[in-house]
Amino acid sequence: MSNAVNLLGTWKMLSWTRKAVVSGEISDAMGPDPIGYLSYQPDGRMTAVVVKRNRPLPNGATPTDEEKVALFDSMLAYAGSYTLQDGKVIHHVDASWNPVWGVSDLVRPFMLDGDRLVIHSAPGIDPTTGEEVTYHLEFRKV
């Protein structure tokens, strides 16, 4: 359980890529140099938020419907509890920016190397394209 203690705290995203399962194409999941944080608390709760570095700015104080779509597509956020199991951290989502995720489990194979957290080969369905993908995320401890 030493991983549990080392995982605690806040992690700043360094990179996030996605690999399409069918084509093998690799791309930035949220554009180059995304802004993101992942936080694991001792009470077993976690939060994740990621935004594109250059999100579109609305033209006025209230975004139009088109601007809201662009803002929605340029972010990800969820919260829940987490458990560790065999080299994986499992995020038990109970609140999400995308209600399609509902109450679900996101399995995240990970490794820790000092102040670096790497989540690798995490399976998923890309919420913007519907493609089956795997994700590779790197973080540094804050």
C-alpha positions, -999 to +999 in steps of 0.1 A: +000+000+000+030+024-002+015+035-036-015+047-017+005+071+004+027+082-026-004+089-047-020+113-022-019+150-031-024+171-061-008+164-095-003+189-123-008+176-159+023+176-181+008+159-211-022+138-223-022+118-255-048+094-270-042+065-293-071+053-315-074+016-311-085+009-347-061+032-366-032+034-341-031+072-346-017+092-316-028+127-309-030+152-281-063+145-263-068+181-251-044+200-274-008+206-268+002+217-232-032+212-215-040+226-181-050+199-157-050+187-121-057+154-105-061+152-068-062+122-044-073+127-008-067+106+022-105+101+027-106+082-006-120+110-027-106+123-060-112+151-085-100+157-120-102+188-142-085+194-176-089+223-200-073+231-233-046+257-229-061+281-255-099+277-248-121+299-270-133+331-253-170+340-255-177+373-273-198+386-245-206+381-208-230+352-217-218+326-241-239+318-271-250+282-277-222+277-302-197+291-277-210+268-250-204+238-272-169+249-278-163+254-241-178+220-233-156+203-259-125+220-245-127+206-210-131+176-188-140+174-151-152+147-127-151+137-091-157+105-071-139+080-049-109+059-058-095+025-050-062+009-058-060-026-073-030-044-089-012-014-103-044+004-112-062+033-096-099+030-102-119+062-103-155+056-092-171+086-109-202+100-092-202+135-107-190+145-142-191+173-167-205+147-191-236+130-177-232+101-202-205+089-179-231+087-152-219+066-122-190+046-137-156+033-130-126+045-149-097+021-147-063+038-148-031+017-149-004+038-133+032+040-122+049+064-098+085+076-102+094+101-075+073+132-081+060+119-115+027+100-120+022+082-153-012+068-163-008+045-192-029+024-215-061+036-199-090+024-220-119+046-229-143+060-254-133+095-266-163+117-256-159+140-286-154+114-313-169+082-299-137+063-309-123+035-287-090+048-275-063+044-249-049+073-230-014+082-218-012+110-191+018+124-173+017+145-141+041+161-117+034+164-080+025+199-069 
